[in-house]
Amino acid sequence: MPASFIRIVRSVVVAGVVTLALVAPVAAGEPVDPNTLNPPPPAEFNPICERLGGGIVCYLEFSDPPVIDQPSELFCDGDQIFESWSRSVVGRRIYDADGNLLKRHFREDFVGTFTNPSSGVTVDWVTNASNIHVLAVPGDLASGVSSGAGLSIRITALDGGTVLIDAGRLVFDGATGDILESHGPHHFDDYFARGDVDALQALCDALA
């Protein structure tokens, strides 16, 4: 089953990063076989890797199959809310000269909806966000921190009015996924991580 967007939204913590920073340069370096790297980027990420200067850079670009009317982890007045979304990703991985991963930087673009099956009401949402993961131990994806700042998600009603916005700065522990720092409104984290039952009330009200 595809991952719930409500879980994914906790990982998309920064927006507005310049796209050009993630695009492969015109002047290519020496090609590198992705399978020789630690860890190798998944083949479905369509990696193009090359040796540049004293390290190795892999450029990634892919889209996930759309998710349609999947039950989410959100309940409004006893009704389980359905979610639909599509996701595309562009990014890069930076490795040291020995092929050990040092840093991941990727931008995620989401477009989706939340629907209350009882009322039939749907709201739209969009995310244009980027995540930066600096590894504490080269090659160990479970180490280091992920961090950033900006707009995480904007939910809008069918009339275009804003229902809810997540924005600000978040820092996650790479090993545990725990939030180390949080600045600004993060309603989904307040609801799921901190137990604030009213944090997503504006969304539930819009879906009633």
SVG drawing of the C-alpha trace seen along z (x, -y; Angstrom):
<svg xmlns="http://www.w3.org/2000/svg" viewBox="-23 -33 62 35">
<polyline fill="none" stroke="black" stroke-width="0.4" points="0.0,0.0 1.4,-3.5 2.5,-5.5 0.0,-7.9 0.6,-11.5 -0.1,-12.5 3.1,-10.6 4.9,-12.0 4.0,-15.6 6.1,-15.4 9.2,-14.9 8.7,-17.7 10.0,-20.6 11.4,-23.3 10.1,-25.1 11.3,-27.6 14.8,-26.1 16.1,-27.2 15.4,-24.4 18.7,-24.9 20.6,-23.6 19.2,-20.2 19.7,-20.1 22.7,-18.4 25.3,-20.8 25.9,-21.2 29.5,-20.1 29.4,-16.4 32.1,-14.7 33.3,-11.2 30.4,-8.7 30.0,-6.5 28.0,-3.3 25.4,-4.0 25.6,-0.4 29.1,-0.9 28.0,-3.6 27.2,-3.2 24.3,-3.1 23.4,-3.0 20.5,-5.2 17.4,-3.1 17.2,-2.3 13.6,-3.6 15.1,-7.1 16.7,-7.1 20.1,-8.1 22.8,-9.7 26.0,-9.8 29.3,-11.4 32.6,-12.2 33.1,-15.9 36.1,-17.4 36.8,-15.5 33.5,-13.6 30.6,-12.0 27.2,-13.6 24.0,-11.6 21.1,-13.4 17.6,-11.9 14.2,-12.4 11.1,-10.3 7.3,-10.3 5.2,-7.9 2.0,-6.2 -1.0,-8.3 -2.8,-7.4 -6.6,-7.5 -9.0,-7.6 -6.8,-5.9 -8.0,-5.8 -5.8,-8.3 -4.8,-8.4 -7.2,-11.4 -10.7,-11.0 -13.2,-13.8 -16.2,-13.2 -15.7,-9.5 -15.3,-9.6 -12.1,-8.3 -10.8,-10.9 -9.7,-9.7 -6.7,-11.1 -5.6,-11.3 -2.3,-12.6 0.4,-12.5 4.1,-13.1 7.2,-14.0 10.7,-14.3 13.9,-15.9 17.1,-15.8 20.7,-14.9 22.9,-12.8 26.5,-13.8 29.1,-11.1 32.7,-11.3 35.6,-10.2 35.2,-6.6 31.5,-6.5 30.0,-6.9 26.9,-9.1 27.3,-12.4 24.2,-14.4 20.8,-14.1 18.9,-17.1 15.6,-16.6 12.5,-18.6 9.0,-17.0 6.0,-18.4 2.6,-17.1 -0.9,-17.8 -3.8,-16.1 -7.2,-16.2 -8.7,-15.2 -12.3,-13.9 -14.9,-13.2 -16.8,-10.1 -19.9,-10.9 -20.3,-14.5 -18.8,-14.2 -16.9,-17.4 -13.3,-17.6 -10.5,-20.1 -7.4,-20.5 -3.8,-20.7 -0.4,-21.4 3.2,-21.0 6.3,-22.3 9.0,-21.4 12.6,-20.3 14.4,-18.2 18.1,-18.3 19.6,-15.3 23.2,-15.6 24.5,-12.3 26.6,-12.1 28.2,-8.8 29.1,-8.6 27.0,-5.9 24.6,-5.5 21.1,-6.7 19.9,-6.3 22.4,-9.0 22.4,-12.8 19.6,-15.3 17.0,-16.5 16.2,-20.1 14.8,-23.1 12.3,-26.0 9.4,-27.2 5.9,-26.2 5.1,-22.5 1.5,-22.4 -1.4,-24.6 -5.0,-23.3 -7.6,-25.2 -11.4,-24.9 -13.1,-24.6 -13.8,-28.4 -10.0,-29.0 -10.0,-30.1 -7.2,-28.9 -8.2,-26.2 -4.8,-25.5 -1.1,-26.2 1.9,-24.5 5.1,-26.5 8.2,-27.3 11.3,-25.3 11.6,-21.7 14.6,-19.5 14.4,-15.7 16.7,-13.1 17.9,-10.8 18.0,-7.8 14.7,-8.1 12.6,-10.5 12.0,-12.5 11.5,-16.3 14.5,-18.1 13.3,-21.6 10.0,-23.1 9.3,-26.7 6.1,-28.0 2.7,-26.4 2.9,-22.6 -0.6,-21.4 0.0,-17.8 2.8,-17.3 0.7,-19.0 -2.1,-16.5 -0.1,-13.2 3.1,-13.8 1.9,-16.0 -1.6,-14.8 -3.4,-18.1 -6.8,-16.9 -7.8,-20.4 -4.8,-21.0 -6.6,-19.9 -10.1,-21.1 -10.0,-23.7 -9.6,-20.9 -12.4,-18.8 -14.7,-21.9 -14.0,-22.4 -14.8,-18.7 -18.0,-18.7"/>
</svg>
